[in-house]
Amino acid sequence: MILSLAAAAAMSSGSGSSLNSSSPLDPFDSSTSWSLAEDPSNSSSEPVVRTLTPDLQPATTAVAVQEVSPWDIALCVTGTLISCENALVIAVLFYTPTLRAPMFILIGSLAVADLLAGLGLILNFVFTYLVDSSVEFVTLLSVGLLISAFSASVLNILAITVDRYLSLYNALTYHTERTVTFTYVMVVFIWVSCLTLGLLPALGWNCLKDESTCSICRPVTKNNAVALAVTFLLVFALMMQLYLQICKIAFRHAQQIAVQHQFVAISTTKGVSTLSAILCAFGACWLPFAMYSIVADSSYPVIYTYATVLPATCCSVINPIIYAFRNPDIQKSLWMACCGCVPSNLSLRPRTSSDV
């Protein structure tokens, strides 16, 4: 995904001009070394005639140096930030026994996906500049990891959206139908699907043998890139429909509760605003890259690829803030881990899946 740039060092003009054949050689010039050369045509036993010939050595040689792209540095820094954020979320969920509800399982799966995505960006930078990226195994490993991780991230966001919708649509039977086992089965299905997608380039679905079929993300083929982009657009459309239904159900509940009408109206309005911000952030991060993957190929300028890939990776930076750090239970665990206390202004109401 990250393109390596190479540049050749310029030859020194000063030393090059001294070796021009049109200028005479100065035998007393200390910069010119001389060596004895033997005439190979003389195969007789006569004394060998030795002549002095100048041993001309260029003063400088062209050295290929690989320049580091600022875009690659930005992606590596983004990957580091993603890894740190999601590693913190995973640690909190792992060491807090009370955070084992289906909602937290999905949040943990999302954090694992984003963590792998961040590590994939870091490894891609290492493979590009510190390892021979011409080795096919290195390229396929890097791309496969990124495809699996980002696909799992998108599908986990969809699963969280479905979970929120079901918690509102089937509010009375949600806790009996949505068991932990069912959630684990759904998470396993997501990961098996995404790992399969990541293995496709290694199984031969790549453009290493025919560069003309490459997409903007080598070695993914153009057809595979279009298929992934169209799948994402379908997922995004489904998320929009689910969030629209969530808003309708929330407003209907607000109208049915007359006692807390003012409070619920304010809370519902805030929830709808939050849902809109979540959906807009997700679309702003991924839509440019998805649309560009459909219309572009490897012949397009690489700067356009960087300009669409970087916002897509930033979605994994935003995910922990939206889905984890805003959760009161996770906030309490973080406060307990950091300072051993919980602020008094932190909500003590248990967080449910329907909360935004």
Sine and cosine of phi, psi and omega as CSV:
sin_phi,cos_phi,sin_psi,cos_psi,sin_omega,cos_omega
0.00,0.00,-0.43,0.90,-0.03,-1.00
-0.97,-0.23,0.81,-0.59,-0.08,-1.00
-1.00,0.00,0.77,-0.63,0.02,-1.00
-1.00,0.07,0.68,-0.73,0.00,-1.00
-0.93,-0.38,0.66,-0.75,0.00,-1.00
-0.78,-0.62,0.59,-0.80,0.01,-1.00
-0.67,-0.74,0.54,-0.84,0.01,-1.00
-0.99,-0.17,0.64,-0.77,0.02,-1.00
-0.96,0.27,0.59,-0.81,-0.06,-1.00
-0.97,0.24,0.55,-0.84,0.05,-1.00
-0.97,0.26,0.58,-0.81,0.00,-1.00
-0.95,0.32,0.84,-0.54,-0.08,-1.00
-0.96,0.29,-0.50,0.87,-0.06,-1.00
-0.92,0.40,-0.72,0.69,-0.04,-1.00
-0.97,0.25,-0.47,0.88,-0.01,-1.00
-0.93,0.36,-0.58,0.81,-0.03,-1.00
-0.94,0.35,-0.43,0.90,-0.01,-1.00
-0.96,0.29,-0.23,0.97,-0.04,-1.00
-0.97,-0.23,0.29,0.96,-0.02,-1.00
-0.93,0.36,0.73,-0.68,-0.05,-1.00
-0.93,0.36,-0.35,0.94,-0.03,-1.00
-0.97,0.23,-0.29,0.96,-0.01,-1.00
-0.99,-0.12,0.60,-0.80,-0.02,-1.00
-0.95,0.32,0.46,-0.89,0.03,-1.00
-1.00,0.08,0.73,-0.69,0.01,-1.00
-1.00,-0.05,0.93,-0.37,-0.03,-1.00
-0.91,0.41,-0.33,0.94,-0.04,-1.00
-0.99,-0.16,0.11,0.99,0.03,-1.00
-0.98,0.22,0.85,-0.53,-0.06,-1.00
-0.94,0.35,-0.29,0.96,-0.03,-1.00
-0.99,0.16,-0.18,0.98,-0.01,-1.00
-0.98,-0.22,0.86,-0.52,0.03,-1.00
-1.00,-0.10,0.54,-0.84,-0.08,-1.00
-0.85,-0.53,0.56,-0.83,0.03,-1.00
-0.65,-0.76,0.36,-0.93,0.01,-1.00
-1.00,0.10,0.79,-0.61,0.04,-1.00
-0.89,-0.46,0.68,-0.73,-0.05,-1.00
-0.98,-0.18,0.68,-0.74,0.01,-1.00
-0.96,0.28,0.91,-0.41,-0.06,-1.00
-0.95,0.30,-0.31,0.95,-0.02,-1.00
-0.97,0.26,-0.28,0.96,-0.03,-1.00
-1.00,0.05,1.00,-0.09,-0.01,-1.00
-0.97,-0.25,0.07,1.00,-0.01,-1.00
-0.99,0.15,0.01,-1.00,-0.01,-1.00
-1.00,0.05,0.08,1.00,0.01,-1.00
-0.93,0.38,0.36,-0.93,0.00,-1.00
-0.83,0.56,0.68,-0.73,-0.02,-1.00
-0.96,0.28,0.77,-0.64,0.01,-1.00
-1.00,0.00,0.85,-0.53,-0.01,-1.00
-0.94,-0.33,0.70,-0.72,0.01,-1.00
-0.85,-0.53,0.47,-0.88,0.05,-1.00
-1.00,-0.01,0.84,-0.54,0.06,-1.00
-0.82,-0.57,0.61,-0.79,-0.03,-1.00
-0.95,0.31,0.69,-0.72,0.07,-1.00
-0.99,-0.10,1.00,-0.04,-0.09,-1.00
-0.99,0.13,0.86,-0.51,0.05,-1.00
-0.85,-0.53,0.77,-0.64,0.04,-1.00
-0.90,0.43,0.63,-0.78,-0.06,-1.00
-0.94,0.35,-0.52,0.86,-0.02,-1.00
-0.71,-0.71,0.42,-0.91,0.06,-1.00
-0.84,-0.55,0.48,-0.88,-0.01,-1.00
-0.96,0.27,0.82,-0.57,-0.02,-1.00
-0.90,-0.43,0.84,-0.54,0.00,-1.00
-0.99,0.16,0.85,-0.52,0.03,-1.00
-0.89,-0.45,0.61,-0.79,-0.04,-1.00
-0.99,-0.16,0.90,-0.44,-0.01,-1.00
-0.99,0.14,0.64,-0.77,0.01,-1.00
-1.00,0.03,0.82,-0.57,-0.02,-1.00
-0.96,0.26,0.68,-0.73,0.09,-1.00
-0.87,0.50,-0.51,0.86,0.05,-1.00
-0.91,0.42,-0.65,0.76,0.03,-1.00
-0.91,0.42,-0.61,0.79,0.05,-1.00
-0.90,0.43,-0.67,0.74,0.02,-1.00
-0.89,0.46,-0.66,0.75,0.03,-1.00
-0.92,0.40,-0.61,0.79,0.03,-1.00
-0.92,0.40,-0.67,0.74,0.04,-1.00
-0.90,0.43,-0.66,0.75,0.06,-1.00
-0.88,0.48,-0.67,0.74,0.05,-1.00
-0.88,0.47,-0.62,0.79,0.04,-1.00
-0.91,0.42,-0.69,0.72,0.03,-1.00
-0.89,0.45,-0.67,0.74,0.04,-1.00
-0.87,0.50,-0.71,0.70,-0.03,-1.00
-0.89,0.46,-0.69,0.73,-0.01,-1.00
-0.91,0.42,-0.71,0.71,-0.01,-1.00
-0.87,0.49,-0.77,0.63,-0.11,-0.99
-0.97,0.25,-0.47,0.88,0.12,-0.99
-0.89,0.45,-0.60,0.80,0.06,-1.00
-0.91,0.41,-0.67,0.74,0.03,-1.00
-0.89,0.46,-0.70,0.71,0.00,-1.00
-0.89,0.45,-0.65,0.76,0.01,-1.00
-0.89,0.45,-0.67,0.74,0.02,-1.00
-0.90,0.45,-0.72,0.69,-0.01,-1.00
-0.91,0.41,-0.58,0.81,-0.05,-1.00
-0.96,0.30,-0.63,0.78,-0.08,-1.00
-1.00,-0.09,0.13,0.99,0.06,-1.00
-0.90,-0.43,0.98,-0.19,-0.09,-1.00
-0.88,0.47,-0.42,0.91,-0.04,-1.00
-0.97,0.25,-0.24,0.97,-0.03,-1.00
-0.99,-0.10,0.93,0.36,-0.01,-1.00
-0.81,-0.59,0.19,0.98,0.02,-1.00
-0.94,0.34,0.34,-0.94,0.01,-1.00
-0.79,0.61,-0.61,0.79,-0.01,-1.00
-0.87,0.49,-0.67,0.74,-0.03,-1.00
-0.96,0.28,-0.45,0.89,0.09,-1.00
-0.90,0.43,-0.68,0.74,0.03,-1.00
-0.92,0.39,-0.63,0.78,0.05,-1.00
-0.90,0.44,-0.64,0.77,0.04,-1.00
-0.91,0.41,-0.63,0.77,0.05,-1.00
-0.90,0.44,-0.64,0.77,0.06,-1.00
-0.90,0.44,-0.65,0.76,0.01,-1.00
-0.91,0.42,-0.62,0.79,0.04,-1.00
-0.90,0.43,-0.68,0.74,0.02,-1.00
-0.88,0.47,-0.71,0.71,0.00,-1.00
-0.93,0.36,-0.57,0.82,0.06,-1.00
-0.88,0.47,-0.71,0.70,0.04,-1.00
-0.90,0.44,-0.58,0.82,0.05,-1.00
-0.90,0.44,-0.68,0.73,0.04,-1.00
-0.89,0.45,-0.68,0.73,0.05,-1.00
-0.91,0.42,-0.57,0.82,0.04,-1.00
-0.90,0.44,-0.62,0.78,0.04,-1.00
-0.91,0.41,-0.64,0.77,0.03,-1.00
-0.92,0.40,-0.72,0.70,0.00,-1.00
-0.90,0.43,-0.58,0.82,0.03,-1.00
-0.89,0.45,-0.63,0.78,0.07,-1.00
-0.90,0.43,-0.68,0.73,0.01,-1.00
-0.90,0.43,-0.70,0.71,-0.01,-1.00
-0.90,0.43,-0.53,0.85,-0.06,-1.00
-0.96,0.27,-0.66,0.75,-0.16,-0.99
-0.94,-0.35,-0.30,0.95,-0.04,-1.00
-0.90,-0.44,-0.23,0.97,0.00,-1.00
-0.81,-0.58,0.44,-0.90,0.02,-1.00
-0.93,0.38,0.98,-0.22,-0.05,-1.00
-0.96,0.27,-0.10,1.00,0.04,-1.00
-0.97,0.25,-0.25,0.97,0.05,-1.00
-0.94,0.33,0.80,-0.60,-0.08,-1.00
-0.89,0.46,-0.62,0.78,-0.04,-1.00
-0.87,0.49,-0.65,0.76,-0.01,-1.00
-0.91,0.42,-0.70,0.71,0.00,-1.00
-0.90,0.44,-0.71,0.71,-0.03,-1.00
-0.93,0.38,-0.60,0.80,0.03,-1.00
-0.91,0.42,-0.70,0.71,-0.02,-1.00
-0.90,0.43,-0.75,0.66,-0.02,-1.00
-0.92,0.40,-0.65,0.76,0.01,-1.00
-0.88,0.47,-0.66,0.75,0.03,-1.00
-0.90,0.43,-0.68,0.74,-0.01,-1.00
-0.92,0.39,-0.66,0.75,0.02,-1.00
-0.89,0.45,-0.72,0.70,-0.01,-1.00
-0.89,0.45,-0.71,0.71,-0.08,-1.00
-0.92,0.39,-0.75,0.66,-0.04,-1.00
-0.94,0.33,-0.55,0.84,0.09,-1.00
-0.91,0.42,-0.67,0.74,0.04,-1.00
-0.91,0.43,-0.58,0.81,0.04,-1.00
-0.89,0.46,-0.72,0.69,-0.01,-1.00
-0.91,0.41,-0.69,0.73,-0.02,-1.00
-0.94,0.35,-0.53,0.84,0.08,-1.00
-0.93,0.37,-0.59,0.81,0.10,-1.00
-0.89,0.46,-0.66,0.75,0.07,-1.00
-0.88,0.47,-0.66,0.75,0.01,-1.00
-0.90,0.44,-0.63,0.78,0.06,-1.00
-0.90,0.43,-0.63,0.77,0.04,-1.00
-0.90,0.44,-0.69,0.72,0.05,-1.00
-0.89,0.46,-0.64,0.77,0.01,-1.00
-0.89,0.47,-0.67,0.75,0.03,-1.00
-0.91,0.41,-0.64,0.77,0.00,-1.00
-0.91,0.42,-0.70,0.71,-0.02,-1.00
-0.92,0.40,-0.54,0.84,0.01,-1.00
-0.92,0.39,-0.41,0.91,0.07,-1.00
-1.00,-0.04,-0.66,0.76,-0.06,-1.00
-0.94,0.33,-0.64,0.77,0.05,-1.00
-0.89,-0.45,0.87,0.49,-0.10,-0.99
-0.89,0.45,-0.56,0.83,-0.06,-1.00
-0.98,0.22,-0.56,0.83,-0.07,-1.00
-0.95,-0.32,0.09,1.00,-0.10,-1.00
-0.87,0.49,-0.75,0.66,-0.11,-0.99
-0.94,0.34,-0.34,0.94,0.06,-1.00
-1.00,-0.01,-0.49,0.87,-0.01,-1.00
-1.00,0.07,-0.62,0.78,-0.06,-1.00
-1.00,0.01,0.98,0.17,0.00,-1.00
-1.00,0.10,0.24,-0.97,0.03,-1.00
-0.90,0.43,-0.61,0.79,0.00,-1.00
-0.88,0.47,-0.70,0.72,0.03,-1.00
-0.87,0.48,-0.63,0.77,0.00,-1.00
-0.92,0.40,-0.67,0.74,0.04,-1.00
-0.89,0.46,-0.64,0.77,0.03,-1.00
-0.88,0.47,-0.67,0.74,0.01,-1.00
-0.91,0.41,-0.64,0.77,0.02,-1.00
-0.91,0.41,-0.67,0.74,0.03,-1.00
-0.89,0.46,-0.66,0.75,0.03,-1.00
-0.88,0.47,-0.66,0.75,0.02,-1.00
-0.87,0.48,-0.73,0.69,-0.08,-1.00
-0.95,0.32,-0.60,0.80,0.05,-1.00
-0.89,0.45,-0.67,0.74,0.02,-1.00
-0.89,0.45,-0.69,0.73,-0.05,-1.00
-0.95,0.31,-0.61,0.79,0.06,-1.00
-0.91,0.42,-0.58,0.81,0.07,-1.00
-0.89,0.46,-0.68,0.73,0.06,-1.00
-0.88,0.48,-0.64,0.77,0.00,-1.00
-0.93,0.37,-0.44,0.90,-0.01,-1.00
-0.99,0.10,-0.25,0.97,-0.05,-1.00
-0.83,0.55,-0.71,0.70,0.04,-1.00
-0.87,0.49,-0.61,0.79,0.00,-1.00
-0.95,0.31,-0.40,0.92,-0.01,-1.00
-1.00,0.05,0.12,0.99,0.07,-1.00
0.90,-0.44,-0.17,0.98,0.00,-1.00
-0.99,0.11,0.91,0.42,0.00,-1.00
-0.62,-0.79,0.13,-0.99,-0.06,-1.00
-0.92,-0.39,0.41,0.91,-0.04,-1.00
-0.91,0.41,-0.49,0.87,-0.02,-1.00
-1.00,-0.05,-0.23,0.97,0.02,-1.00
-0.61,-0.79,1.00,-0.07,-0.08,-1.00
-0.90,0.43,-0.37,0.93,-0.03,-1.00
-0.94,0.35,-0.31,0.95,0.00,-1.00
-1.00,-0.10,0.10,0.99,-0.07,-1.00
-0.96,0.29,0.52,-0.85,0.12,-0.99
-1.00,-0.01,-0.22,-0.98,0.03,-1.00
-0.95,0.33,-0.25,0.97,0.01,-1.00
-0.90,-0.44,1.00,0.03,0.03,-1.00
-0.92,0.38,0.66,-0.75,0.16,0.99
-0.98,-0.20,0.47,0.88,0.06,-1.00
-0.96,0.29,0.72,-0.69,0.01,-1.00
-0.96,0.29,0.32,-0.95,0.00,-1.00
-0.88,0.47,-0.66,0.75,-0.02,-1.00
-0.90,0.43,-0.67,0.75,0.02,-1.00
-0.91,0.41,-0.64,0.77,0.02,-1.00
-0.90,0.44,-0.65,0.76,0.04,-1.00
-0.91,0.42,-0.65,0.76,0.02,-1.00
-0.89,0.46,-0.68,0.73,0.03,-1.00
-0.91,0.42,-0.64,0.76,-0.01,-1.00
-0.92,0.39,-0.67,0.74,0.02,-1.00
-0.91,0.42,-0.63,0.77,0.06,-1.00
-0.87,0.49,-0.66,0.75,0.04,-1.00
-0.89,0.45,-0.66,0.75,0.01,-1.00
-0.88,0.47,-0.60,0.80,0.07,-1.00
-0.92,0.40,-0.65,0.76,0.05,-1.00
-0.89,0.46,-0.67,0.74,0.00,-1.00
-0.91,0.42,-0.65,0.76,0.04,-1.00
-0.90,0.44,-0.64,0.77,0.05,-1.00
-0.91,0.42,-0.65,0.76,0.04,-1.00
-0.89,0.45,-0.66,0.75,0.03,-1.00
-0.87,0.49,-0.68,0.74,0.01,-1.00
-0.91,0.43,-0.66,0.75,0.00,-1.00
-0.92,0.40,-0.68,0.73,0.02,-1.00
-0.91,0.41,-0.54,0.84,0.08,-1.00
-0.91,0.42,-0.67,0.74,0.04,-1.00
-0.92,0.40,-0.60,0.80,0.05,-1.00
-0.88,0.47,-0.67,0.74,0.02,-1.00
-0.90,0.44,-0.66,0.75,0.02,-1.00
-0.89,0.45,-0.70,0.72,0.00,-1.00
-0.91,0.41,-0.64,0.76,-0.01,-1.00
-0.90,0.44,-0.69,0.72,0.03,-1.00
-0.92,0.40,-0.57,0.82,0.03,-1.00
-0.92,0.39,-0.64,0.77,0.07,-1.00
-0.90,0.43,-0.59,0.80,-0.01,-1.00
-0.91,0.42,-0.60,0.80,0.00,-1.00
-0.96,0.28,-0.45,0.89,-0.04,-1.00
-0.99,0.17,-0.34,0.94,-0.02,-1.00
-0.99,-0.16,0.98,-0.21,-0.07,-1.00
-1.00,0.09,-0.47,0.88,-0.08,-1.00
-0.92,0.39,-0.68,0.74,-0.03,-1.00
-0.95,-0.30,0.62,0.78,-0.12,-0.99
-0.85,0.53,-0.75,0.66,-0.06,-1.00
-0.92,0.40,-0.68,0.73,-0.03,-1.00
-0.91,0.42,-0.70,0.71,-0.04,-1.00
-0.92,0.38,-0.60,0.80,0.02,-1.00
-0.87,0.49,-0.69,0.72,0.03,-1.00
-0.91,0.42,-0.69,0.72,-0.01,-1.00
-0.90,0.43,-0.65,0.76,0.00,-1.00
-0.92,0.40,-0.66,0.75,0.03,-1.00
-0.88,0.48,-0.66,0.75,0.03,-1.00
-0.91,0.42,-0.64,0.77,0.02,-1.00
-0.90,0.44,-0.66,0.75,0.02,-1.00
-0.90,0.43,-0.64,0.77,0.05,-1.00
-0.89,0.46,-0.65,0.76,0.01,-1.00
-0.91,0.41,-0.68,0.73,0.03,-1.00
-0.87,0.49,-0.66,0.75,0.02,-1.00
-0.89,0.45,-0.65,0.76,0.02,-1.00
-0.91,0.41,-0.64,0.77,0.01,-1.00
-0.89,0.45,-0.73,0.68,-0.04,-1.00
-0.92,0.39,-0.64,0.77,0.01,-1.00
-0.91,0.41,-0.65,0.76,0.02,-1.00
-0.90,0.44,-0.68,0.73,0.01,-1.00
-0.89,0.45,-0.70,0.71,0.00,-1.00
-0.92,0.39,-0.66,0.76,-0.01,-1.00
-0.90,0.43,-0.52,0.86,-0.01,-1.00
-0.97,0.23,-0.70,0.72,-0.19,-0.98
-0.98,-0.18,-0.49,0.87,-0.08,-1.00
-0.87,0.49,-0.69,0.72,0.01,-1.00
-0.85,0.53,-0.69,0.73,-0.01,-1.00
-0.92,0.38,-0.65,0.76,0.00,-1.00
-0.90,0.43,-0.71,0.70,-0.01,-1.00
-0.92,0.39,-0.65,0.76,0.00,-1.00
-0.92,0.39,-0.55,0.83,0.03,-1.00
-0.91,0.43,-0.48,0.87,-0.01,-1.00
-0.97,0.24,-0.66,0.75,-0.13,-0.99
-1.00,-0.05,-0.34,0.94,-0.13,-0.99
-0.95,-0.31,0.23,-0.97,0.11,-0.99
-0.61,-0.79,-0.22,-0.98,-0.11,-0.99
-0.93,0.36,-0.26,0.97,-0.01,-1.00
-0.99,0.17,-0.20,0.98,0.00,-1.00
-0.97,0.25,0.43,-0.90,0.01,-1.00
-0.85,0.53,0.69,-0.72,-0.10,-1.00
-0.93,0.37,-0.38,0.92,-0.02,-1.00
-0.90,0.43,-0.51,0.86,0.05,-1.00
-0.93,0.36,-0.58,0.82,0.06,-1.00
-0.91,0.42,-0.72,0.70,0.04,-1.00
-0.87,0.50,-0.66,0.75,-0.06,-1.00
-0.92,0.40,-0.37,0.93,0.05,-1.00
-0.99,-0.17,-0.47,0.88,0.02,-1.00
-0.95,0.32,-0.66,0.75,-0.06,-1.00
-0.86,0.51,-0.73,0.69,0.07,-1.00
-0.88,0.47,-0.57,0.82,0.02,-1.00
-0.89,0.45,-0.65,0.76,0.03,-1.00
-0.93,0.36,-0.47,0.88,0.01,-1.00
-0.92,0.39,-0.32,0.95,0.07,-1.00
-0.87,0.48,-0.58,0.81,0.03,-1.00
-0.95,0.30,-0.30,0.95,0.12,-0.99
-0.97,0.23,-0.59,0.81,-0.05,-1.00
-0.98,0.20,-0.52,0.85,-0.10,-0.99
-0.82,0.57,-0.73,0.68,0.01,-1.00
-0.88,0.48,-0.55,0.84,0.00,-1.00
-0.94,0.35,-0.67,0.74,-0.06,-1.00
-0.96,0.28,-0.74,0.68,-0.19,-0.98
-0.99,-0.16,-0.28,0.96,-0.07,-1.00
-0.88,-0.48,-0.86,0.51,-0.14,-0.99
-0.93,0.36,-0.31,0.95,0.07,-1.00
-0.99,0.12,-0.18,0.98,-0.03,-1.00
-0.98,0.22,0.81,-0.59,-0.04,-1.00
-0.87,0.50,-0.60,0.80,0.00,-1.00
-0.91,0.42,-0.66,0.75,0.04,-1.00
-0.94,0.35,-0.59,0.81,0.06,-1.00
-0.88,0.48,-0.68,0.73,0.02,-1.00
-0.89,0.46,-0.64,0.77,0.04,-1.00
-0.90,0.43,-0.62,0.78,0.03,-1.00
-0.91,0.41,-0.67,0.74,0.03,-1.00
-0.90,0.44,-0.65,0.76,0.02,-1.00
-0.91,0.42,-0.61,0.79,0.00,-1.00
-0.95,0.31,-0.56,0.83,-0.07,-1.00
-0.99,0.11,-0.74,0.68,-0.11,-0.99
-0.78,-0.63,-0.01,1.00,0.05,-1.00
0.97,0.25,0.30,0.95,0.00,-1.00
-0.57,-0.82,0.25,-0.97,0.02,-1.00
-0.85,-0.53,0.80,-0.60,0.02,-1.00
-0.86,0.51,0.57,-0.82,-0.04,-1.00
-0.93,0.35,-0.43,0.91,-0.02,-1.00
-0.99,0.10,0.00,1.00,0.01,-1.00
-0.98,0.18,0.75,-0.66,-0.06,-1.00
-0.88,0.48,0.73,-0.68,0.04,-1.00
-0.99,-0.13,0.02,1.00,0.02,-1.00
-0.96,0.29,0.73,-0.69,0.02,-1.00
-0.87,0.49,0.64,-0.77,-0.01,-1.00
-0.99,0.11,0.72,-0.69,0.03,-1.00
-0.92,-0.38,0.21,-0.98,-0.04,-1.00
-0.92,0.39,-0.44,0.90,-0.02,-1.00
-0.97,0.23,-0.24,0.97,0.04,-1.00
-0.94,0.35,0.59,-0.80,-0.02,-1.00
-1.00,-0.07,0.00,0.00,0.00,0.00
